[in-house]
């Protein structure tokens, strides 16, 4: 019986041989769905071989957000980590695979405590379990932000390997989750409702892909101009959408012409030198801003506002989430809250647990008194 890899390769070869046009796009869409299903079954088998991350990979989340390094061996991830946190937690050596487990540290910046995790280097085939790929990618899936580290002299190859390995385990970098709602029904076939004109996929292709997932009766609402891949991602329902910063490291070893070419080829990448410390302070700001962290100042009832130690939370945080962060009893005893700042319609607005806060808001939580 053919292995997963052989079956996937066979379908990929068929796609490559097929000329893409209106007559074949539905067939190709269904083939892509078959590949996605086979890869999921392959991943399930690989990742189910152990129920935890394994020794050195069960990283307990701490701090206000979690950031993880991802890259091939010997690209300077450990040195970058030590520069960011201001101490040498991660071992450094001039040979590959120095880091053999996930090493967490804390970066203190703008009042935030950001967990930074140095992960062992991945290699091609990591998503299939090669090296420590299964464990490394499991930790990466849970991060709030990924720092993709590339070597200045092998940038293209490194980026291709990393993007492929992350894609295969369902990590989507710098993408928004497609706005698709699929509801199974008892009868009526496939009913498709679109709020935008679809230019990248036809209704016939949508129905064929749904059939590949054995969905015969369903209502599907699509609010974006989606691609075949995005529909498959929605059907798989196991994708994670993580922001990423691409770092090109070791620029102190390259000449000016090389750096100018890299800047043109990778305009969104950030050039750094872990060894010299070049752009490290700016990188800290970039991490903070990419995480969309905001500051909330607490004003205890009947007291002055504490402007010295703000709460650091993710953008979009609600009053209820603030209660949970402070103490579980705050939600149980919650009566109402008052807000001063950008999220308030007026100064001292009375709000509920569902109220979404904005940066630099001042918050008072009023709890019911019992007994």
C-alpha positions in Angstrom: 0.0 0.0 0.0 1.3 3.5 -0.9 2.5 5.7 1.9 1.0 9.1 2.6 4.1 10.8 1.0 3.7 8.7 -2.2 0.0 9.4 -2.5 0.5 13.1 -1.9 3.4 13.2 -4.5 1.2 11.4 -7.0 -1.5 14.0 -6.7 1.0 16.9 -6.8 2.5 15.5 -10.0 -1.0 15.4 -11.5 -1.6 19.0 -10.6 1.7 20.1 -12.1 0.9 18.3 -15.4 -2.6 19.9 -15.5 -2.9 23.2 -17.4 -4.9 25.5 -15.2 -7.9 27.0 -17.0 -11.7 27.4 -16.5 -12.2 23.8 -17.7 -9.8 22.3 -15.2 -9.9 24.6 -12.2 -12.7 22.5 -10.5 -10.7 19.3 -10.9 -7.5 20.9 -9.6 -9.5 22.3 -6.6 -10.7 18.9 -5.7 -7.1 17.5 -6.0 -5.9 20.2 -3.6 -8.6 19.2 -1.2 -7.5 15.5 -1.4 -3.9 16.6 -0.7 -5.0 18.6 2.4 -7.0 15.7 3.7 -4.1 13.3 3.2 -1.6 15.7 4.9 -4.0 16.1 7.8 -4.2 12.3 8.2 -0.4 12.2 8.0 0.0 14.9 10.6 -2.5 13.3 12.9 -0.5 10.1 12.8 2.8 11.8 13.4 1.6 14.1 16.2 -0.4 11.5 17.9 2.7 9.4 18.6 3.1 11.5 21.8 0.6 13.4 23.7 2.9 16.1 25.0 5.8 18.2 23.7 8.3 15.8 25.3 11.2 16.6 27.7 12.2 20.3 27.4 9.2 21.2 25.2 6.4 21.7 27.7 6.8 25.4 27.9 4.4 27.0 30.4 3.1 30.3 29.1 4.0 33.3 31.2 4.2 37.1 30.7 1.8 39.3 28.7 2.4 37.5 25.4 4.5 34.7 23.9 7.1 35.1 21.1 9.0 32.2 19.5 12.0 32.0 17.3 11.8 29.8 14.2 14.7 29.1 11.8 17.2 26.6 10.5 20.2 25.6 12.7 23.0 28.1 13.3 21.3 31.2 12.1 21.8 33.1 15.4 18.5 32.5 17.1 20.1 32.0 20.5 22.3 35.1 20.3 19.2 37.1 19.3 17.3 35.7 22.2 20.0 36.7 24.6 20.2 40.2 23.2 16.4 40.7 23.6 16.2 39.5 27.2 19.5 41.0 28.3 21.1 37.8 29.6 22.6 34.6 28.4 20.0 32.0 28.9 20.4 30.2 25.6 23.7 28.4 24.8 25.8 29.7 21.9 28.4 27.7 19.9 29.9 27.7 16.4 28.2 24.4 15.4 24.7 23.2 14.4 22.0 22.0 16.9 23.5 23.9 19.9 19.9 24.4 21.2 18.3 21.0 21.8 15.2 22.1 23.7 12.8 25.0 24.0 14.4 27.7 26.2 12.0 30.5 27.5 13.0 33.9 28.8 11.4 37.2 29.5 11.9 40.4 27.6 10.9 43.5 29.6 9.9 46.3 27.3 7.6 49.4 27.7 6.1 47.9 30.9 5.4 44.6 29.2 6.8 41.2 30.2 7.0 39.3 26.9 7.9 35.6 26.9 10.6 34.8 24.3 11.2 31.2 23.4 14.4 30.0 21.7 13.5 26.9 19.7 15.9 24.3 18.1 16.6 24.7 14.4 14.2 23.0 12.1 15.2 21.2 8.9 13.4 20.2 5.7 10.9 17.5 6.6 10.3 18.8 10.1 6.6 18.7 9.6 6.9 15.0 9.0 8.8 14.5 12.3 12.4 14.8 11.1 14.8 16.0 13.7 12.8 17.5 16.5 10.4 19.1 14.1 7.2 17.7 15.6 8.0 19.2 19.0 9.4 22.5 17.7 6.4 23.1 15.5 4.0 22.3 18.3 5.5 25.0 20.4 5.4 27.4 17.4 1.7 26.8 16.9 0.9 28.2 20.4 2.9 31.5 20.1 1.4 34.9 19.7 4.2 36.0 17.3 6.9 34.2 15.4 10.3 35.6 14.7 11.5 33.9 11.4 15.3 34.1 11.4 17.2 33.8 8.1 20.9 33.6 7.3 22.1 36.6 5.3 23.9 34.3 2.9 21.2 31.7 2.3 18.0 33.7 2.7 15.9 32.4 -0.2 16.4 28.7 0.6 15.9 29.2 4.3 12.6 31.1 3.9 11.3 28.5 1.5 11.9 25.7 3.9 10.4 27.5 6.9 7.3 28.6 5.0 6.7 25.1 3.7 7.2 23.4 7.1 4.9 25.9 8.8 2.3 25.6 6.1 2.2 21.8 6.3 1.4 21.9 10.1 -1.4 24.5 9.5 0.4 27.7 10.5 -0.6 30.6 8.4 1.8 33.6 8.7 0.5 37.2 8.5 -2.9 36.1 7.2 -6.4 36.8 8.4 -8.7 33.9 9.0 -11.1 33.6 6.0 -14.6 34.7 7.0 -16.4 31.6 6.0 -19.3 30.0 8.0 -20.3 26.4 7.1 -23.4 24.9 8.7 -24.4 21.3 8.1 -28.0 20.7 7.2 -30.3 17.7 7.0 -31.4 18.3 3.4 -31.4 20.8 0.6 -28.0 20.2 -0.9 -25.3 22.9 -0.9 -26.6 26.5 -0.5 -23.9 29.2 -1.1 -24.3 32.8 0.1 -21.6 35.3 -0.9 -21.3 38.9 0.4 -18.6 39.7 -2.1 -18.1 38.7 -5.8 -15.9 35.6 -6.0 -13.1 36.1 -8.5 -10.7 33.3 -7.5 -13.0 30.4 -7.1 -16.3 29.3 -8.7 -19.4 27.9 -7.1 -18.9 24.6 -8.9 -15.4 24.3 -7.5 -16.8 25.1 -4.0 -19.4 22.3 -4.3 -16.8 19.8 -5.5 -14.4 20.5 -2.6 -17.3 20.2 -0.1 -18.1 16.8 -1.6 -14.5 15.8 -1.1 -15.1 16.4 2.6 -18.4 14.5 2.4 -20.5 17.5 2.8 -23.6 17.0 0.7 -26.1 19.2 2.6 -24.8 22.5 4.0 -25.3 26.2 4.1 -22.1 28.1 3.4 -21.7 31.9 3.9 -18.6 33.5 2.4 -17.8 37.1 3.3 -14.4 37.4 1.5 -13.1 36.9 -2.0 -11.6 33.6 -1.1 -9.2 31.2 -2.8 -9.3 27.4 -3.0 -6.7 27.1 -0.3 -8.7 29.4 2.1 -11.8 27.3 1.6 -9.8 24.1 2.3 -8.3 25.8 5.4 -11.8 26.6 6.7 -13.0 23.0 6.1 -9.9 21.6 7.9 -10.7 23.9 10.9 -7.3 23.3 12.5 -5.3 26.3 11.1 -3.7 28.9 13.3 -3.2 32.4 12.1 0.0 34.0 13.6 1.7 37.3 12.9 5.4 37.0 12.0 8.4 39.2 11.7 11.1 38.0 9.2 14.6 38.8 10.4 17.7 38.6 8.2 20.6 38.0 10.6 24.4 38.3 10.4 24.3 41.4 8.3 27.6 42.5 9.9 29.2 39.8 7.7 27.8 41.1 4.4 28.9 43.9 2.2 26.8 46.9 1.3 25.8 45.6 -2.2 24.5 42.4 -0.7 22.4 44.3 1.9 20.9 46.6 -0.8 19.9 43.6 -2.9 18.3 41.9 0.1 16.4 45.0 1.0 15.0 45.1 -2.6 14.2 41.4 -2.6 12.7 41.3 0.9 11.3 44.8 1.5 9.3 43.7 4.5 12.2 41.9 6.2 14.1 43.4 9.1 17.9 43.4 8.9 19.7 42.7 12.2 23.0 41.6 13.7 22.7 39.5 16.8 26.5 39.6 17.2 26.9 43.4 17.1 23.5 44.3 18.6 22.5 46.3 15.5 18.7 47.1 15.4 18.0 45.2 18.6 16.3 48.1 20.4 14.2 48.8 17.3 13.3 45.1 17.2 12.0 45.3 20.7 9.7 48.1 19.7 8.6 46.2 16.5 7.8 43.1 18.6 5.7 45.2 21.1 3.8 47.0 18.3 3.2 43.8 16.2 1.7 42.0 19.2 -0.8 44.9 19.4 -0.2 45.3 23.2 -2.1 48.1 24.9 -1.9 49.6 28.4 -4.8 49.8 30.8 -4.6 51.9 33.9 -6.6 50.8 36.9 -8.4 53.2 39.2 -9.6 51.3 42.3 -13.0 52.5 43.5 -12.6 55.6 45.6 -8.8 55.8 45.0 -6.4 57.5 42.6 -5.4 56.0 39.2 -2.3 53.9 39.2 -0.2 55.3 36.3 3.0 53.6 37.5 2.1 50.0 36.8 -0.4 49.6 33.9 -1.9 46.3 32.9 -0.5 45.1 29.6 -3.1 43.3 27.5 -3.8 42.4 23.8 -5.7 44.9 21.7 -9.4 44.0 21.7 -9.3 43.0 25.4 -12.7 43.3 27.2 -13.5 44.3 30.8 -14.4 40.7 31.5 -10.9 39.6 30.4 -9.4 42.2 32.7 -11.5 40.7 35.6 -10.1 37.3 34.8 -6.6 38.6 34.7 -6.9 40.2 38.1 -8.7 37.5 40.0 -11.5 34.9 39.3 -13.7 36.5 41.9 -13.7 39.8 40.0 -16.0 38.3 37.3 -18.2 36.6 39.9 -18.7 39.8 41.9 -18.8 42.2 39.0 -21.5 44.8 39.2 -20.4 47.3 36.5 -17.3 49.2 35.4 -16.5 52.8 34.5 -14.1 53.8 31.7 -12.3 57.0 30.8 -10.4 57.1 27.5 -10.7 56.4 23.8 -13.2 53.5 24.2 -15.6 55.5 26.3 -18.4 57.5 24.6 -18.1 60.0 27.5 -15.9 60.4 30.5 -16.6 57.7 33.1 -19.0 55.7 30.9 -20.7 52.9 32.7 -19.9 49.6 30.9 -20.5 45.9 31.1 -18.1 42.9 30.9 -18.3 42.8 27.1 -17.0 46.4 26.7 -13.8 46.4 24.5 -11.0 48.6 25.9 -8.5 50.8 24.1 -4.9 51.8 24.7 -4.4 54.1 27.7 -8.0 53.6 29.0 -8.5 54.2 32.7 -10.7 51.5 34.3 -12.7 51.2 37.5 -14.3 47.9 38.4 -17.2 48.1 40.8 -18.0 44.8 42.6 -21.1 43.8 44.5 -20.7 43.6 48.2 -22.0 40.4 49.8 -23.0 39.5 53.3 
